[in-house]
Structures are given as structure tokens and as C-alpha cells.
Amino acid sequence: MDQRQLQAFITVAEERHFGRAAERLNLASSPLGRLIRALEDEVGTPLLSRTTRRVDLTAAGAAFLPQAQAILDQLGSAAQLARRAAQGETGRVRLGYMGAAQAALLPRLWRALRAAHPDVQLEVSELCTPDQRQALLAGELDAGLMALPVWHDELRARPLARIPLLAALPREHPLATRPSLTLRALAQEEWLTCTPYATTLPPEQVQALCMAFGLVPRTRAVGGSEHAVVARVAAGVGVTLVPQTLVNPQQEGVTFIPLDDQVTLDVGLVTRADHRNPALTALLGAAALTFPQPAALLRAGAPA
């Protein structure tokens, strides 16, 4: 049985007259009669009893009618849901985010998405930039909030915000008492950076940052969380840069010092260039409304 047969039967059952039903369906009586007979043949029993003046439901037809109406309603709902999914009004988006984006960017983006597209579900995972990049390329994520720049021909980035960076030095370091520092003052230090399991700046971002100021830093990759990196700073192993959104003033043995160079961690929303998830359009639209152009985030939980 098909949708036309069900609609024909329901209309005749409502009108109790073939002529009026045919008029409602914009059909001639003969095609309407063929649809009904084909449906009855498939069901295996008469659904309508016909007289010269009236059409009535048989017992089988009365039992079949509410089920036919439910099936037709479900088909309509399914078609509507499919259209909404194709237009990006519903669906699922898998989003990765780096630790620095958790307090300042992710909540604002999520609220904007829920307000504009409440039927788009966001599934989030905390991952550092290298892991997010790999997951995007493997098709395991639809988008990522990650450190910029991201060098890959298959990825596209929309800059969202610039988070101020602070230098993290051992408390006994000769420069730890200064009110502020330049990157050049740290040129001879060993810089601790993340591996794919940490959320401080990945090595390529540190290299790009320092080269912009004419420096060639010595870097050492550290595994673990950002806390593991800062713990090594406290032990005197090296120095690192920490996004202001991740600074913990209570961290023992570490001094966080502002940078005169006004250095920032640029964070963007990164997707595959050839993404095929219509719901991702909703997330990109929410990002455009929430972050019309990159702005400095001065503290965690900056107001939306």
C-alpha cells in the first residue's frame, strides 16, 4: 500500500461519498475507485460497503481507519523531519574544544545555538588542538574550537576570539618579580609545550608566535594536562605561556606575568572544507552572531 491509497481511503471514509471525496482529492471517480480496490486487494478484505446513495465502513474498514490515519501522520512527520534535517534545523554536531575555550567561548556558543536552533544537539569533547585536527580529518568531529593557525588544506577556520597569554615562570626565577615581560626577555628559556594530550599551546603555535617576534624558541613537549605542564614550571624545568582563561592564581611555585607584547592565543572554529553535515550550518551561524569579529577575552566567563 502507498500514501495515495491511504489518503484516498481516509477521504472516502470522512466524506462517505465517492463524488465528494474525488472532488477533495482532485481526482475523477474512476481513478479513486481503482485506488480503493487496490488497497482492499492488498489488505485482503473489503474496507467500504457501497450503495447508490452512501458509502459506509465495513467492520474491517472501521478497524483499519485509525491505523491508516496514524500511518499517514507518521509519514508526514517523517517527511517534515527529513526536510528540517536537510536544512540544518535539526540533527547532531560533534564539537571538540581546547581547555582555554571551556570557560570563555564554549558556553556562549552553546547558548546561542540552543536559542536559534533548539533541535540541533551538540556533543562536546575536550581535546587539544592536535587531537582535534586529527579527529576532524578522520571524520570523528564536525568542528573544533582550537588554537590558530591550523595548517591544513582540508580545514577551514573562522577566528572567534583572542585570549591574552601570560608567562608562567618558576617563583624563584630572576624575572618572576617583574610586573610585566616581553617575549624577547624569555628568548633563552626552555619553553614547555603540549603533546597531543595537553591543552597548553601546541609546539607549532609557539613557534609561529615567537617567529613573529623574531625569536627561535627552544621547546620541550610535555604530556598530561595543562596542570602537568604548569607543575613542571613550578619545579623549575622551564617556562610556558598560559591563556588567561586557564590561569590559577593559587598555583604553588608559579608566577604568572602579563606580556607587554599583548600576545594572544587566537582561537577559531575549525571545520573540514568539504563538510557534509547540514546541522553544522546552524553552529556556524551561531558563531557568526556570537563572535562577529575576533575580540580579546579579558577573563574567563566574559559576558555574552
Secondary structure, DSSP 8 states (H G I E B T S, - for coil): --HHHHHHHHHHHHHS-HHHHHHHHT--HHHHHHHHHHHHHHHTS--EEE-SS-EEE-HHHHHHHHHHHHHHHHHHHHHHHHHHHHTTSSEEEEEEE-GGGTTTTHHHHHHHHHHH-TTEEEEEEE--HHHHHHHHHTTS-SEEEEES----TTEEEEEEEEEEEEEEEETTSTTTT-S-B-SGGGTTSEEEEE-TT--S--HHHHHHHHHHTT---EEEEE-S-HHHHHHHHHTTS-BEEEEGGG--TT-TTEEEEEBTT--EEEEEEEEETT---TTHHHHHHHHHHH-SS-EE--STT---
